[in-house]
Amino acid sequence: MTISQHQLARAIVIGYVLAIAGFSAEGKPAASKADVRNHVNKGVELAQQKQYDAAIAEFTLAIKANPKNERAYVNRGTAYRAQQKYSEAMADFSKAIEVAPAEEMGYLERGQTLVMQKQYSDALADLNKAAELKPDDSMAVRLRGFAEIGMTDFDKAIADFTAVLQKDPNDAQAYERRGFALRSQKKYPEAIEDYNRSLQVKPDPEVYAKRGYTYVTYLQDYEKGIADYKEALRLNPNDYDTSQRLQYAQAMLAAKNAPPPTPTPSPTPAPGLLTPMNIGIGLAILVILIIIFFVLSRRRGKTDETESSSRIR
């Protein structure tokens, strides 16, 4: 069954009039902006309480009421991401970009989700776009720094985190990430300085552990490394890796401070046969034997001579 042009025109006119009057084409009251806003706000409250399924339901109601509401897509995407439902999150962020291509939030959240999935090159495209659309917001630059670290492009990461810190000198995470990038470039004193600044802003067991690792592994400063590991374990006693590293650092320090081993005296070699005394004795014996032999030889000669003379007679 086809709809005639007259019937189609009539349906369009009725739908337009109902919309003006505050009703949907089905005769139900059309959702007001206040209704959409209420669903979104309720969803945000539920998400903050980590009631993600309920939050997603509220955002979905807001989207049904207004399929062009970019904020509802972005918020539902973040709730999906909190549940590690990355495919659903990416679809919502892409939809937010579709309905509001001039707004940065869709690009920003999609870029962050790509970073979380280690798809760094794809993330850079979104984060560059977000930074272009809203240059004053340092979040896109910060996330771009994470992607650049993932791609081992440490120079760019250091530049981005430096830009973030110029806007917010109390960003502890930016100091820590820049410190990691500097350490990766073997700039250990500069890395230590950034870890120091990060800890001044916010004492964090992970940063203590990272600074301790830098001291022990790269600078062989075991005393400072041990102090950092102990502080990290005080703040987080269940950190198994740090407890193992502490034991290693303590063992290395003990080996470093151990006294040198006492040298074992070389044993005195037993005297050999060819000593001067033995040689002298041997020569004396040899001389005596020669003399005895000589004497015996002379006596035998005389005896033979006597016997020979008697026979001649």
C-alpha positions in Angstrom: 0.0 0.0 0.0 1.5 3.3 -1.1 0.9 6.7 0.4 -0.5 9.4 -1.9 1.2 12.8 -2.1 -1.9 14.3 -0.5 -1.7 11.8 2.4 2.1 12.4 2.8 1.6 16.1 2.8 -1.1 15.8 5.4 1.0 13.6 7.7 3.9 16.1 7.5 1.5 19.0 8.4 0.0 17.0 11.3 3.4 16.1 12.6 4.5 19.7 12.4 1.4 21.0 14.2 1.8 18.3 16.9 5.4 19.2 17.4 4.5 22.9 17.9 1.7 21.8 20.3 4.1 19.7 22.3 3.1 16.3 21.1 4.9 13.6 19.1 3.6 12.1 15.9 2.1 9.2 17.9 0.1 11.7 19.9 2.3 11.5 23.0 3.7 14.7 24.6 7.1 15.6 23.0 10.0 15.7 25.5 11.0 19.1 26.5 14.5 20.4 26.8 14.0 20.2 30.6 13.2 16.6 30.4 16.3 15.8 28.3 18.4 17.9 30.8 16.9 16.0 33.7 17.7 12.6 32.2 21.3 13.7 31.5 21.8 15.2 35.0 20.3 12.1 36.7 22.6 9.9 34.6 25.6 12.0 35.7 24.7 11.6 39.3 24.3 7.8 38.9 27.6 7.5 37.1 29.4 9.4 39.9 27.9 6.8 42.2 29.3 4.1 39.9 25.8 2.9 39.1 26.7 2.6 35.5 23.8 0.5 34.2 21.3 2.9 35.7 23.2 5.9 34.3 23.3 4.4 30.8 19.5 3.9 31.0 19.0 7.6 31.8 21.4 8.7 29.0 19.5 6.5 26.6 16.2 8.1 27.6 17.8 11.5 26.9 19.0 10.3 23.5 15.5 9.0 22.6 14.1 12.3 23.6 16.6 14.2 21.6 18.8 12.2 19.2 20.9 15.3 18.5 22.0 15.7 22.1 25.8 15.5 22.0 26.2 15.5 25.8 24.0 12.5 26.3 26.2 10.5 23.8 29.4 11.6 25.4 28.2 10.8 28.9 26.8 7.4 27.9 30.1 6.6 26.2 32.1 7.4 29.3 29.7 5.1 31.3 30.3 2.3 28.8 34.1 2.9 29.0 34.0 2.7 32.8 32.6 -0.8 32.3 35.3 -1.5 29.8 32.8 -1.8 27.0 35.0 0.0 24.5 33.1 -0.8 21.4 29.9 0.7 22.7 31.9 3.7 24.1 33.6 4.3 20.7 30.2 4.1 18.9 28.8 6.8 21.2 31.8 9.1 20.9 31.7 8.8 17.1 27.9 9.6 17.2 28.7 12.7 19.3 31.2 13.8 16.7 28.6 13.2 14.0 25.9 15.3 15.6 28.3 18.0 16.8 31.5 18.0 14.7 32.5 21.5 15.9 32.5 20.4 19.6 35.7 19.0 21.1 34.3 16.5 23.6 33.6 13.7 21.2 37.1 13.9 19.8 38.6 14.2 23.3 36.8 11.2 24.8 37.3 9.0 21.7 41.0 9.9 21.8 41.3 9.0 25.4 39.6 5.6 24.8 42.0 4.9 22.0 44.9 5.7 24.3 43.5 3.3 26.9 43.5 0.6 24.1 47.1 1.5 23.1 46.0 2.7 19.7 48.2 5.7 19.9 48.5 6.9 16.3 44.7 6.9 15.9 44.4 8.7 19.3 46.7 11.4 18.1 44.4 12.4 15.3 41.4 12.8 17.6 43.5 14.6 20.3 45.0 17.0 17.8 41.5 17.9 16.6 40.3 18.4 20.2 43.2 20.7 21.0 42.5 22.6 17.8 38.9 23.1 18.6 39.6 24.2 22.2 43.2 25.4 22.6 42.6 26.7 26.2 41.8 23.2 27.5 44.9 21.4 28.4 43.2 18.0 28.7 43.7 17.2 25.0 47.4 18.1 25.3 47.9 16.0 28.4 46.3 13.0 26.7 48.4 13.6 23.6 51.5 13.4 25.9 50.3 9.9 27.0 50.0 8.8 23.4 53.4 10.2 22.5 55.0 8.3 25.4 53.3 5.2 24.1 54.9 5.8 20.8 58.3 6.5 22.5 58.3 10.0 21.1 59.7 11.4 24.3 60.7 14.9 23.0 57.1 15.7 22.0 55.7 14.2 25.2 58.1 16.4 27.3 57.0 19.4 25.3 53.3 18.6 25.8 53.6 18.0 29.5 55.6 21.2 29.9 52.8 23.1 28.2 50.3 21.5 30.6 52.5 22.5 33.6 52.7 26.1 32.3 49.0 26.3 32.7 48.7 24.3 35.9 52.0 24.1 37.9 50.2 21.9 40.4 49.5 19.0 38.0 51.2 16.1 39.9 50.6 13.6 37.1 52.1 15.8 34.4 55.3 16.1 36.5 55.4 12.3 36.9 54.8 11.6 33.2 57.4 14.2 32.2 59.8 12.6 34.7 59.2 9.2 33.1 60.0 10.6 29.6 63.2 12.2 30.9 64.2 9.0 32.6 63.7 7.2 29.3 66.1 9.6 27.8 68.7 8.8 30.5 68.3 12.3 32.0 68.2 11.0 35.5 68.8 14.2 37.6 66.0 15.9 35.6 63.7 13.0 36.1 64.4 13.0 39.9 63.5 16.7 40.0 60.2 16.1 38.3 59.4 13.2 40.7 60.3 15.5 43.6 57.8 18.1 42.3 55.1 15.5 41.8 55.5 14.3 45.3 55.4 17.9 46.7 52.0 18.3 45.1 50.7 14.9 46.0 52.4 12.1 48.0 51.8 9.0 45.9 53.2 5.6 46.6 53.6 4.8 42.9 55.7 8.0 42.4 57.8 7.1 45.5 58.4 3.6 44.0 59.4 5.1 40.6 61.8 7.6 42.1 63.3 4.8 44.3 63.7 2.6 41.2 65.6 5.5 39.5 67.9 5.9 42.4 68.6 2.1 42.7 68.7 1.0 39.1 70.3 4.0 37.4 72.2 5.9 40.0 73.1 3.1 42.4 72.1 5.4 45.3 70.8 2.6 47.5 70.2 4.6 50.6 67.8 7.0 48.9 66.2 4.2 47.0 65.5 2.3 50.2 64.0 5.4 51.8 61.6 5.8 48.9 60.6 2.1 48.8 59.9 2.2 52.5 57.7 5.3 52.1 55.9 3.7 49.2 55.2 0.6 51.4 54.0 2.8 54.3 51.4 4.3 52.0 50.6 1.0 50.3 51.7 -2.0 52.4 50.4 -4.5 49.9 52.7 -3.5 47.0 54.5 -6.8 46.4 56.8 -5.5 43.6 58.0 -2.7 45.8 58.7 -5.0 48.7 60.8 -7.2 46.4 62.7 -4.2 45.1 63.3 -3.0 48.7 64.9 -6.4 49.5 67.1 -6.2 46.4 68.2 -2.6 47.3 69.0 -3.6 50.9 71.1 -6.6 49.7 73.0 -4.4 47.3 73.7 -1.8 50.0 74.9 -4.6 52.4 77.2 -5.9 49.7 78.5 -2.4 49.0 79.2 -1.7 52.7 80.7 -5.1 53.5 84.4 -4.9 54.6 86.9 -6.3 52.1 87.8 -9.9 52.7 91.0 -10.6 54.8 93.7 -11.8 52.4 94.7 -15.4 53.0 98.5 -15.7 53.4 100.2 -17.8 50.7 101.4 -21.1 52.1 105.2 -21.4 52.4 106.4 -23.9 49.8 108.1 -27.0 51.0 111.8 -27.0 50.4 112.9 -28.8 47.3 115.8 -31.3 46.9 118.0 -28.9 45.1 118.8 -26.7 48.0 122.4 -25.3 48.4 122.9 -27.6 51.4 121.8 -30.7 49.6 123.9 -29.8 46.6 127.0 -29.4 48.9 126.3 -32.7 50.6 125.9 -34.4 47.3 129.2 -33.0 46.0 131.0 -34.1 49.1 129.7 -37.6 48.8 130.7 -37.6 45.2 134.2 -36.5 46.1 134.4 -39.2 48.8 133.3 -41.8 46.3 135.9 -40.7 43.8 138.6 -40.9 46.4 137.5 -44.3 47.5 137.4 -45.5 43.9 140.8 -44.0 43.3 142.3 -45.7 46.3 140.9 -49.1 45.5 142.1 -48.8 41.9 145.7 -48.1 43.1 145.6 -51.1 45.5 144.4 -53.5 42.7 147.2 -52.2 40.5 149.8 -53.1 43.0 148.4 -56.5 43.6 148.4 -57.3 39.9 151.9 -56.0 39.6 153.1 -58.4 42.4 151.4 -61.4 40.9 152.9 -60.6 37.5 156.4 -60.4 38.9 156.1 -63.7 40.8 155.1 -65.5 37.7 158.1 -64.1 35.8 160.2 -65.5 38.4 
